[in-house]
Amino acid sequence: MTITFLSLSFNNHFLKTPPLLFSSCSAVRSSISVCCSVNYANTQVNVDNEGTAVLWYKQDLRIDDHPGLVSASSHRNLIALYVFDHRVLSRYSEEMFELLVFAVKDLKRSLRNQGSDLMIRIGSAENVIQELVKEVKATHIFAEEEVEYEWARLMETVKGNLAALSVEEGSPNFLTWSTPLYDIKNVGDLPVSHQDFKKLKLPVLSPLLPPKFPDVKMNLFWGTLPTVDDLESFRNEIVNKQKDEFMLIKKTSAEDMLRKPQVLPKNQIEGSLRKSYKQDNRKKPGNSVFVTQGSSVGGGTGDVLNALAAYLRYLEGTVRDDWQEVHEKLRTAETREGASFDALFGSALCLGISSRRRVYFETIKYEKERNAGFLSPFGYSAATVAAAVDSVCSKEWYWLMALRSRVINKGNHDIRFWRWNGYLIQYTVSGCKGPAILLVHGFGAFWEHYRDNIDSIASDNQVWAITLLGFGGSEKPNVVYSELMWAELVRDFIIEVVGEQVHLAGNSLGGYFVAIIAGLWPALVKSVILLNSAGFVIPGYSSAPSPKERRISGPARLGAKVLLLYLRTSIRSIVKKCYPNNPDRADDWLINEMITASYDPGVVRVLESIFSFDLSIPLNYLLEGMENRVLVIQGMNDPISDSKSFLAMLTEQCRGITTKEIDAGHCPHDERPEKVQGNWNRGTVAEETVGDL
């Protein structure tokens, strides 16, 4: 795949025009069609705008600052299309369903106000688009570039179908676009270090105004907007029984499970969830920017920008009811400094109701108004301004790195991305048959920490390895990190991505997260493998503590900054101590990856979690019920814990566990991969568990 940024020229009424991200595919003709000729791959392309363009809306539900719409509007006919595809809907919560419906409704109204319309369909996107292309004889398909694996795979399926389409005019051109925040010519040239990226001082691009649309001259059925209930019914018809049970598990938070450890019958759970949701499923009040009882801003672009104006002006106060509502939600969502921005606007940005650069543009515009047209070199004048800018720039960085990894993937494993709660999560998968195994790393590591385990396991299994939120190539947002949050992330990954029961393996804190999942949602777990797991053993423990609210204090914030500076200068010696039997495995690659990640935006927030970890739920309590399905592989020279005492206590308090001792330190899977693998494969865990791998 070749990805290049093209420069486009538009009419003067537009602001500074960003480059259009263009992806070529050999199976489909790939030239850009605008109101001028462009030069692509040193070949002059003659432009023909007399045909019909189809603009496929996905996560770009707006007409403001929409480069694809600007390009498509130069065609004689423009058909804007949104497809409610079950593969997308299956990953949306009920609240996101409602946000989506309001956003699509507003998009349709906005297009109609401009003399166009939005075609709405329910079904498989590849089939809908193929039939539409044949019906309107489309010559061009415009779609936003995607970094999430499922979206990217869906786009490739659509491309393949269109390439095989037999029409007199030939296969239509499939054109991808982007709305970059920075003026970047080639994403492949970007440094992987955020520290080096900031040194480039790339100019920020201004947003585009909506274009003038051509009149639709075709007699078409435009479809009707489904209700939330319609979408629920459609999704439930598609989802199989096991997936349906898994989705019910996903709807129960870890905190709720700890408060109510008893398991309710399925019909009671379903009834409770439906009742809870119906109370929230309400119509949007006239001037409110919230469409549910939650804290997510919803509606259309105008609603989002109105809420943003209120958010930025929090310190000024207001008599407006809608702005007072925003301020009230802000105070509730401010679980830590700046966290309220993502809580309020994260879903809207994820759905593309407003672009990141429009939010950035409006925020900086307001900041200049507060400072007589200037930006201070000493920081922003309001915490809300800082929160908005930090969030948008952070999201843009992780999006760019995800896109870069698709263009330049020099490793042995396919790098993929999954979006969880609006944040990009990196993972990989290897093998195509056999039981599913999910590998979870420890604090400060990433999925590549299992670099020499994946391939050997994948010969007879499907192996998944995930990088948790806040680490490695995954996003590091401004949220309160906790062991329960990370456990819920892994739980949702099993449900949404793996889609079946798994053998769970975890190292260090990753082992503790794995144990939480086994204890709270055992239906997802076939067996557990603990590799020098964090956690304690408490004899006679019989009940879980009530979850406590996590708030980050000033001393913790300062401590995290000091700790980060210390880690950057001492990481090599610290890691080598964790590899006492084979220190050469703490090689330059591993150290450089850790140092690079330490400069990512948001990393200090992750380190703050060290000061609020709660490992009070003992392993023997969490592993109860997993009899004969737990394998403990312990590096006996672990400098962090007393391995001998730990194994003795665990064996005494947990019935039916299997233990294997390894001459290694805290990370036996990476320090002595051949020893761990041998014990892993020869484990004596019961039928349908790790011993069968």
N, C-alpha and C positions, 0 to 999 in steps of 0.2 A: 504494500500500500504506500502511495506517495501522498503526503499532505503538504500543501503549499499555501501561503497567504497571497491572495490576489488583491491588487489595488483596483478600486472601482471609481468611476466618476458619475456623479448624479447632478441634478439641478442645483442651483445656487441656494435654494431655500433650505437645504439640509445643512445641519451643522457638520463639523469635521467628520468625514466618513471613515469608518473603520475598515480594515482589510476584511475580506470575506474568506473564511476558512473553507477550503475546497478539498475534497477527497476524491481521488480518481479511482475507478474500478475497471479493470480490463474487460469485465463481462458486460458493462454498460457504457455506452458512449458518454464521455464526461467532458463537456465543454460548458463554460459559463455563458449565460445569455442575459445581457443587460443592454442598456441603450447606447452602448459603444462597443468597439472591438477590444478584446483583451488579449494579452500575450500569455499563453500558458505553455510551459515546457518548451520555450523558444519556438513555438508554432503559433502563427497568427490564425485566430479563429474568426470566421465570419459569423456575424450575429444575425439570427432570424427570430424576430419576436412576433411573427404572425400567427404562431400556433397557440395552443392552450396550455397553460401552466397549472399544475396541481400543487398547492402548498399544504404539506402534511404537518398539521399541528400536533405536537406531543407534549413537551414540557416547556412550551414557549407561548403561553396563553395570553397574548397581548397583541396590539397593533403598534404600540409605542416602542421605539428602539428595536426594530425587527428587521435586520439586514435581508433576511430571506424574503420577507414580504415586499421590501423595497425592490428587490431584483425581480420577483415574480410579477409585480404590478406593471412592469413594462411590457408584458405580453398582451396580446389582443384580448384573450380571455383568461380569467383567473378563477380557479375553483379552490376555495379554502376548505379543508377537510379535517374533522376530528373523529377518530375511531376509538370507541370504548372497547378496548381489547381485554379479554379476560386474563391474559398473562400479566397485564399491568394492574388490573383491578384486584387481582388476588393478593397483592402486596400492600394494598391501601387499607388503612384503618377506617372505621366509620366516619371519624371526623374528617379525614382526608377525602373520603367520598363526598361529603357535603361541601367541603371547600372546592373540590373539583367541579361539582355541578354548578355552583355559583359562578366560578371562574369561566366555565364554558358558556354559561348563559350570558354573562357580561360580554364575553368576546363576540358572541353572535350579535348582540345588540350594537356593539361598537362597529362591527363590519357593516351592518345594515345602515347605520348612520352615515357611513362613508360610501353608500351606494352599492355595497357588495352583500355577501351573506356567508354563513358557515354551514357546510354540509355535515350532518351528524349521522354516524352509523354505529351499530353495535355488532361486533364480530371479530374475526381475525383480520388484522391489518393487511396482511399480504393478499388475502382474497378480495377484500374491499377495494384496495388500491388497484389491483389488476383489473377488476370489473369496471371501475371508474375510468381507468385509462382507456380501455376499449370503448366505453360508452361515449366519452368526450373527445377521443382521439388526441390525448394529451401528448405533447412533445417534450415537456420538461416536468420533472418532479423535484420540488424543493423540500429539504428536511434538515433540521438542526443536527449538527454533529453530536454524537453521544459518546460518553466514556464508560457508562455502566454496561456491563457485559450483556445482560439480557436485552437492553435496548439496542446495542450495537449488533447483536445477533439477529434481532428482528429486522433491523435495517438491511442486513446482508441477505436475509431471506426475501425481502421485498425486491432488492436489486436483482437477485437470481431469477425471481419470477418474471420481472420486467424484461430481463435479458433474453428469456426464452419465449417472450410474447411474439407471436407471429402476426404482424400488421403490415400493411402496405408501406407505411411511412418508416418502418424500422422500429427498433426499441427506443423508448424515450430516454432522454438524458436524465440521469439521477444526480442532483447537485446538493451537496451538503454545505452548510454555512455555520457561522458561529458569531457570538457577540463578545469579542475579547475586550477586557478592560484596558489592556496595554497594547501599544503599537508594536507587535511582534511579527517579524517577517517569516521566521521559520521556527516552529516550536521545537524541532529537533536540535536546535543550537542552544537551547536554554541550559544553564547550569543546574545541577541537581541540588545544590546547596542554596538555601534561601538567603544566606549571608552574601553569597556571590551574586545572586539575583538582584538584591537590593542595590548592589554596586553599579548595576547597569543603568539605574535611574531612568527607566523606560517611561516615555510620555503616556499619560492616560488619555484615552479617546473619549470624545463627547458622544452622547446618545443621538440617535436619529429621530426625526419627527415622522409621524405616519405619512405614507405616500397617498397620492390620489389613485383610486382604484378604477380599473376599466369596468364599464357596465357589463353585466352578465347577459349574454345574448342567447343563452340556451334555456330550453324548457326542461328543468331538472327537478327531481324530488329531493328536497333539502333535508328531510328527516325532522324528527321532533326531539326535544331534550328529554332524556329519561329522568325519572325521580331517583332519589337515593334507594328507595325500596326496589325499583326496577333493576338497578345495578346489583343490589344484594341478591335478588332472585337469579339474575343472569350468572353471577359468580358462583352461587351455590349449585346451579345446574351443572357447571363445568367441573368443580372441585370434587375429587373422589373422597370416599368415606374416611380414609386415613388422614388425608390432608385436612378434611373438615375437623377431625378430632384434634389435629395439631393446631389448627387456627384457634380453637377454643382454649388450648393451653397457652397460646401466645397472649390471649386477652387477659390472663390473670398475672398480675405483677408479682415479683418476688416478695415485696413487702406484704401484699395481700396473703400470699401463701404462708408467710411467717406469722401473720396475725391469726390466720385460720388454717392451722396445719391439717385439719381433718379434710378429707376429700369428699366433695359433694357429688351426688349423682349427676350424670351428664345433663338430664333434663332440667335439673335445678340450676345448673350453671348457665345453660342456654337462656332459661327464663329470666334469670337475674341480669344477664348481659343485655338482653333485649329491652327489659324494663329500664335499665340504666341508660341505654342509648336513646330510647324513645323520649325520655325526659330531656335529653340534649338536642334532639332532632326538631328544631324549631325554625320558624321563618325569621329571616333577617329583619330586625327593626329598621325603620325608615332611614335613620341617619347613623346607625351603628356600623363600625367597620369589622365587627365580629359576627360570624355566621353560626357559631356554636357556643356552648357554654365554656369552652376552653379558652386559651389565651392566644390562639392563632388568628392573625388578621386575615380576612377573606373578602370575597367579592371580586371586583375588577381592579384594573390598574389605578383608576381614580381613587378607589377606597384605600389601596395600599399607600399611595402617595399622600393622601390625606392623613392616614395614621402615622406615616413617617414624619410629616410636618408637626403633628402633635407630640410625637416621641422626642424629636430633637428639641422642642421648646418646653420640655418638662419643667425646667427651672423657672420659666416665666409665668407659669400659672395660666388659667383660662377660665372663662365663664361658659364656654361651649360644652354642651352635654357630651357630644361625641369625643371631644378631646379629653374631657375629664374621665371618660370611660377608659381611654388609652392609658392615661396616667395611673388609674387605679390598677389596671392589668400589669402595667410596668412595675409597680411597687410589689405586687404579688410574685411576679416572675423573676425579680432581682435576687435570686438565691446566692449570687456572688456578683461582684462588680462587673457590669457589662453583659451579664448572662441574659438579661431581659430582651435584648435585641433579637437573638436567635429564637427565643421562645415566642416572640410576637410575630417576627417576619420570616422565620426559617421556612415555613410551609409555603408561603407566597413566593419566595425566591426559588424553592424547589419546583413548584409548578410553573414558574416562569411568568407569573402574573405581572411582575416587574423585573427588569433586568438588573444585574448587579451594578452595571455602570450607570444606570439611571439613578439608583439609590446613592451611589457614590457621588454623582454629579449634583444631586439635590442636597446632599449632606454638606459637601464642600461649598456649594453656593450659599447655604445658610451660615456656615462658619465664616465666610468672607463678609457677609452682611453684619455679623456680630463684631467684626474687627476692622471696620472701615475699608473693606476690600482687600485685606491682607491675610495671609496665613502665618501664624507664629511659628518660628523654628523651635519653640520650647514646648510644643504640644497643643492639644485642642482645648478650647475654652469651656467645654461642657463634657461631662462623662458620657452623655448619650451620643454626642458627635463622635467621640473616640470609639465607642462601642460599635456604631454603625460602620465606620471606616475600617476598623480592625476586622470585623466579621466579613465584610465584602472582600477586602484584600486577601484575607486568609482563604476564603472559599475559592477565589480566583487562583491562588497559588496551587492548591491541591487539585483543582480541575486541570490546570496546565500540566502538572506532574503526572496526572492520570492519563492525559492525552499523550504526553511525551512517552510514557511507558508503552503505549500502543504502537507508537512509531518506531521507538528504539527499544527493543526487548532483546538484550544480548544474553540473557540467562538461559538455563536449560528448561525452565518451566514457564508456562503461560501465565502472565500476570493479568488478573481480572479485578473488576471493581463491582461492588454491590452497595446500594444506598440504604443506610439504616437510619431512621429518624431524620432523614435529610442529609446525612453525612456519608462521605465516600469511605468505604472499607475495602482494603486490598486483600486479595486471597489468591490461591492457586488450587488446581486440581490435577491429579495424575491418575492414570489407570482408568479402565472402562468397564471392568467387571468385578464381581465379588462384593463382599461386605463393605460398607462405608465406614471409613475411619477419619476422624477429625482431630487434627493436631493443634494444640493451643500453647502458645509461648508464655514466658514469664515476663515480669516487669522489666521494661527497657529493651526488650528483644522484639522480634518480628517473625513472620512465618518462615523466612529463610534460615532461622536458627535450626530448623529441621532439614538443612540442606543435604545431608548425607543419609537421611532416613527415608525420604519420600520415595525415591525410585525403587529401592529394595522392597519396600512394602507394597508398592503399586503393581508389582508383577502379578499379584493375585487379588488385589483389592482396589477399590476406589479410595484414593487418599485426598483429603481436603486439608488445607492448612490456611489459617486465617491470621491476619495482623489486626489486633484489637484496636479499637478507637483510642487515639492518643499516642500511638507508637508507629515506628517505621514509616511506611508509605501511606498509612491511613490518616484521615483527617484528625486534627487536634482542636476541637471546638471549645468554646468557653462554656463548659458545663461542669457540674460537680461530679467528679469521678468517684466511683465506689465499687466494691466487690460485687454488689448486687446488680449494678448497672452493667458491668462487664459480663456477668452471668446471663443477664437478659439478652445481651447482644449475641452471645454464642447460642443461646436457645433459639432466637429468631433466625439465626443463620442456618441452624439445623432444619427449621421448619420451612423457610422460604427458599433456601438455595439447595441444600442437600436433599430435602424432601423425604427422608426416611430415617429410621432409627440408626444410631451410629455407635461405634466403639469410640469413646472419648479418651484422648491422651493429653495430659497437661504437665508442664514443668513449672516448679516454683509456685508463684501466685496463680499461674495458669492451671496448676493442679487443684488449687483451692476453688477456682471458678468451676472447674469440671465437677468437683465434689458437690458444689451447690446445685448444679443442674441435676445431678443424679439424685440428690436429696429432695429437691422441690418438684422436679418434673421427670420422674423415673420412666415414664412411658416413651421418652425420647432416646433413652440410653440402653444399649445392649450390654456394655461393659465399661469399666473405667481402668485406665492405666495412669498411675501417679509416678512422676519422675521427680524425686526430691521435692515433694509438694510442700507448700506453705500450709500453715494451720496447726492446730493443737489437738491433743487427745485429753479429754476430761472424763475420768471414770464416773459412771452413774448418771451421766447427763441425760435428761429426759424431755426437755422442752426448750424451744428456740426463744431467744430474747426478742422483744419487740423492736422493730427497726427504729433507729434514731435519725433525727433530722441532721443533715450534713451542712455545716456552714464553715466557710474558710475564714480563719481569723487573720488579722494583720501580721502577727508573728509567723504564722504558717506561710504567708505570702512572701515575707522577707526571707524566711528559712529556705524556701524553694529556690529563690534567686541565688542565694549563697551556695546552696547545694549544686545548682546547675554549673556555676563557675568552677566548683571543686571537681565535679565529674568530668568536665571537658579537659581539665589538666591532668586528671589522675585515672581516667577510664582504663587505660592500658594495664596499669598495675592492678587495678581492682578486678578486672575480668580475668587476668592471668591467675590471680589467687583462687578463682573459682574453678580453675583447670589444673589442679595440683599434680596430677599424674601425666598430663600431656599438655603443657603450657603452650606448645607450638600451635595448638588448635585455636588459641586466642590470637589469630593472625591479623595481618593488616586489613584484610577485607572486612572482617567482623568489626574491628575497632573503627574503621573509617565509616562504616554504615551507621554505627551508633553515634559517632561525632556529627555526621551530616544531619541525622534526624534531630540532634540536640539544638540545631539552629532553626528548626521549623517554627512557624508562628503557632503560639499556643502551648509550647512545650512546658513552660513554667506552670501552667494550670494543671498539667498532668502530675508534675512533681509535687504540687501542693497536696495531692491526694495521699501521699505517704504519711502526712501528719494526721490523717483522719481515717485510715484503714481500720476496719472492725473485723477481726478474725475470731470473734467470740463464739461463733457457732462451731463446735468441735467436729473434727472429721469423723469420729465414731458415730456421732448423731446423724450426720449427712449421709454416711455410707450404710446406715442401717437399712436393711431390705435389699442390699446389693450382694447378698451372701453368694460366694463362689463366682462372683463376677468382678472382682477387683484384683488387679495385679499391681504390686508396688515394686518398682525398680529403683533402688536407692544407691546413689554414689556415697560410699562409706567415708570418704575423706572430705565431705562437705564442710567448708570453713564457716558456713552461716548457721548450721544447726548441728546438734549432737545426733548423728544418724543412728547410732547403736541404741540409744535410749528411745528415740522416736519409733524405730521398728519394734522394739520390745513392747512399748505401750500400745501401738497400733495393733499388733498381733494379739495382745491380751484382750483388747476392748472390741475388736471387730472380728466377728465370726466369718470363717470361710474366705479369708483373703490369702493371696499368694504373694510371697516376698522374694525378691532376688537382690543379692548384694553385689555391687560392682566396685572395682578399684578405680574410683573416679571422684570428682568433686560435685559441685552444685548442678552442673549441666551434663549429666552422663550421656545423654543422647547425642550431644555434639562433641564432647571430649573423647568418648570411646564408643562411637557409633556401631562398630562391629560387635562389641561386647553386648551392648544394649539390644541390638537386633537379634543376636543369637538367643538371648533370654526371652525376648519378646516372642519370637517364633516358637520357642519350646515351652512357653508358659503352660501351667497346669490348670488354667481357669476352666470352668465347666463348659458344657456344650453351648454352642451359639455365642461364645465369647472369644476373648483374645487368643486363647489357646488354639482356636481353629484357624487363625490367620496364617 
